[in-house]
């Protein structure tokens, strides 16, 4: 099998277990909350903790891969993720589940970014859109299987099996990586330890404070204090990065218009998407009274639509170009997301599934476009930095999305006077997160007309076909 297909498929094993785990646990939130004797809304902390761990450790993933080799790091990361999965299955309370999810996040922070880095460094830019599609097609099987499988497990077995089913696929990923993934590495610069402390602790405190304010999980003063200290540390990191010769996160990459649009605009879009796995199962189960299995069977079609669109994404981008696709698709996908809030308990399940299928198509096209355009003008030597920074921003936005989704339910409850999980409150919640996603329109609008022409294989404005650049392959 050709390299631009084989390596993405191997990396997709990691994406598979990560995405299946995330979607399955979202379906199981009401059951886990009942088992722990806590509110389902409080369990958003288990979701955000995982995303916080990703955001904290992703920035150092590129340096670790260069220091110890991509294959070694990738295999170790899958192993850590599996250890965290076992810890989640053994959890007996919300704090123990949160701790185990943090360990999972540590593994995930190295697992997917390092795997993606291997693809970015070995596949020519002219073939990158196809390679990224191959990477995400098998990974989308996880979100397809996650909701119905999670619903089936919760309905007929124990929710703890959701985490144990990660083990066989994770072991397969380790075996394939050992045989086929090259141990790529670049000469690593000195590790910016101060930058890692400022960015990592700052992100963790800021997201912890933002996620817990008003939820009574910790005293209000602790939540506000964490938020303020976390923001101050992030500001300190920006000042530190401007002076450091080898910063952990190279903020200068934001000077590239394509990277800025793909990462900043993509982060705004992902806020709404990050809230969806949290809001949708709660609406279907607690708002509409569906069983976990019924909820999973409805929501899985969104991933089916995403998988279908992956087969067409390269052709659409070649035909219309990145800028036009991103502008139009942002508005359509955001409108469909906000439209979820118009569902009601008597809405036919077939209609809900059809809307979710169509929304999955548009969301998938947006992700493929964003993931590719971010690296359109990044030089091979900067790929490690770019992958780490983009990955951190992605997880940060998903975590913020979960938190905003929870706060939007509180806002709806205050407005309607109904309990937070009442069906009417989800209308407000989806409208809020849909608006957040639509804000990314401005970043897409500012893209140059010929942005990403080399990746799309599209003619330049003067009629000349963009010449593909040869990928530079680091020494193994």
ABEGO torsion letter per residue (X at the ends): XBAAAAAAAAAAAAAAAAAAAAAAAAAAAAAAAAAAGBBAAAAAAAAAAAAAAAAAAAAAAAAAAAAAEAAAAAAAAAAAAAAAAAAAAABABAAAAAAAAAAAAAAAAAAAAAAAAAAAAABBAAAAAAAAAAAAAAAAAAAAAAAAAAAAAAAABBAAAAAAAAAAAAAAAAAAAAAABBBBBBBBBBBBAAAAAAAAAAAAAAAAAAAABGAGABBAAAAAAAAAAAAAAAAAAAAAAAABABBABBAAAAABAAAAAAAAAAAAAAAAAAAAAAAAAAAAAAAAGBBAAAAAAAAAAAAAAAAAAAAAAAAAAAAAEAAAAAAAAAAAAAAAAAAAAABBAABBAAAAAAAAAAAAAAAAAAAAAAAAAAAAABBAAAAAAAAAAAAAAAAAAAAAAAAAAAAAAAAAAAAAGBBAABAAAAAAAAAAAAAAAAAAAAAAAABBAABGAAAAGBBBAAGBBBBBBBBBBBBX
